[in-house]
């Protein structure tokens, strides 16, 4: 069977953001799986305009988006078999840049599974709940399991801003269950998309 292409999306572009730390960790964990080819997608590398096209992405065929950065983003999203979104929780919700990235393309998301690694107040649970609704509308399949990093990300950092040794160790069981679910759905939906 072909490798499953998993794209890991960093949902924050803030200076001094935390998302690159769980992003690197989840990339390493996903890459341990034999059948997985994992890639990190940093929204800093895709400075898309705020969704302002006169045509809905749902109506655009074959990735013919009007903006060149959106076209590059669409190519990466189309290439994926599944997604892991690393998301902060800002004011009980998802970041504007992440919502914009989700809204900017459409068909490329369809019929693919997605799971979430979140952080912030209550482990980012409210941002994940919002993302489940958004991804369903994009015709994605959000899996049940997620990783919720509790206690605030600042508690996982040394004074110099580096991640404390073993900071993510308490989440190993959660990440294993989440990845197993994601890969099951990725295999099933990849097979279904070929029919």
N, C-alpha and C positions, 0 to 999 in steps of 0.2 A: 504494500500500500504506500502511496505517496506520503511524504511528510505533511503534517498539518501545519499550516502557516498561522501562527498566533501573533497578532499585533498588540502591543502593550502601549496604551495611550496615556501620556502624562497630562492630567487635567488641569494643570496650573502653569502659568507663565510668570508668576510673580518673582521679583528679586528675593533671594533668600528663601525660596520655596522649599517645602519638605518633600514634595512628590518625587523628586529624582531619587531619593533614598529608598522608599519602598518600590519604586519603579525598577531600580537596579537589582534589588533583592528578588522581585517577582520574575524578572527576566532570567536570573540565574536559576531559580526554582523551575520555571517552565522549560528551560534549556536542558535540564537533567532528564527530561522525558525523551525516550528514544525516538519516538515518532514526530517530535516537535521541532519546527524551525521557528524560533522566536525573534522578534525584532521590536525595538523600542521606537515609538513615534512621539517625538517631542513637539508639542504645539508651538514652541518658540521657532521651530524650523518651518512652520507653515503659517505665516502671518496673513491669514485670510481677512478680507474686509468683513465688517459686520454684514450679515445676510441682507442684501439689498437688491438682488437680481429681480428683474421684472417677471421672470418665469420661475415658477416653483421647481425646485430640484426634482420633484416627483414627475415632472413633465419632460425632463431633459433625457434624451436618448444617447446611449453610447459615450457617456462622459463628456459631452460637448458643452461644458460649462464656459461661461464668458470670461472668468478670471483665471489667469495662468496658475496661480498658487492653488486655487480650488481644483484645477485639473490635476495637478501633481498629487494633491491630497486624495482625490478620487481614485487615482491609479493605485495608491497604497492601500486604500480601503477595499477596492475591488480584489486585490491580490490576496486578501486575508481569508482564512477559513473560520477564524474566531477572534474574539477580542477580550482583552482584560483592560478595564479602565481604572486607572489610579486617580481617585478623586478626593479633593478636599471638601469640607463642608463650610460654605461661606453663608452666614446669616440664615441658617436652616435650609440651605439649598446648594445647588451646583454652581460652579464658576461660570461667568459669562462667556469666557473664551471656549470652554468645553461645550456649552450649549450651542454656540455658534458653529463649532466644528461638526457637531452632530447634524445641525440644520442645513449645512452648506451642500451636502450631497444626499442622495436618497437610495437609488437602486443598488448602489455598491454595498449598502448595509444589509439589504434584504436577505432573509432566510439564513442568517448566521447567528451563532450563539455569542453571548457576552456575559462576563462576570465582572465583579468589582472588588477593588481593594480601596478602602476608604479610611479617612482620618479626620479628626476635628472633634467638635462636641458630640457626645454619645457615639464616638467611634465613626462619625460620618454617616450614621444610619439614615438620617433624613435626606442626605444627598443621594444615597443609593435608592431610597424609595422613589424619589423624583426620576432618577435615571431609569428605573424599571419601567415607569410609565412612558417616558420619551422613547426608549428603545423598542417597546412594543409597537408604538405608532410607526416606527421605522421598519416594522416587520422583522424585527430581530427576536431571538429567543433568550431572554435573560434567565440564567440558571439560578437556582435557589441559594446555593452556598455563596458566601462572600467572606472577605477578611475585613474585620472592623478593628482598626488599630486604636485601642482605648487609651484614655488618660492624657491626651494632648501630645502632639508630636514633640514639643519642646522638652518633655520629660525623657525622651529617648536620645537626646543629644548631649554631648560633652560641652563644656564652656566654649570651646573653639568651634562649635558648630558641627563637628563630626559625629557620626552615629556611634552610640555606645556599643561596646562589644556585646554580642548576643541580644541586641535590642529586639530582634524579630523572632527569637527562639520560641516565645510563648504562642506564636501563631503558626507553627509548623504543621500541627494537626489540621488546623483550619485551611491552610493553603493546599494541603494534600487533598482534602475532600473537595475543595473548590476546583482544583485542576482536574481531578478525576471526572467530576461532573461535566466540566467544560469540554474535555476531550471526548467523552461519550457523545455529547450533543454535536460536537464538531464532526466526528466521524459520520453520525447519522445524517446530518444535514448536508454534508459534502456529497454523500452518496445520493441523497434525494435531489440535490441540485443538478446532478448529472442525468437524471431521468427525463 
